[in-house]
């Protein structure tokens, strides 16, 4: 589970679950949140967030492990017989 440190517009600070964070962000209730990957506070509406410009992705699914595993050919020698690299 992922938790995010936020500063509410009311001035209070909190650590919230990602699901609650997304709801608060969508409602505009967050003044700032801490992005650990950048080691800094992010201000919605000024700094870029996922919500901005987010649309439906059109294209192949690249994150699904099961799809990746079925797309990779087996490495057994019998399937590659007769092929030279």
Beta strands, then each sheet from edge to edge (+ up, - down):
strand 1: 3-8
strand 2: 13-17
strand 3: 30-35
strand 4: 40-42
sheet 1: 2+ 1- 3+ 4-
end
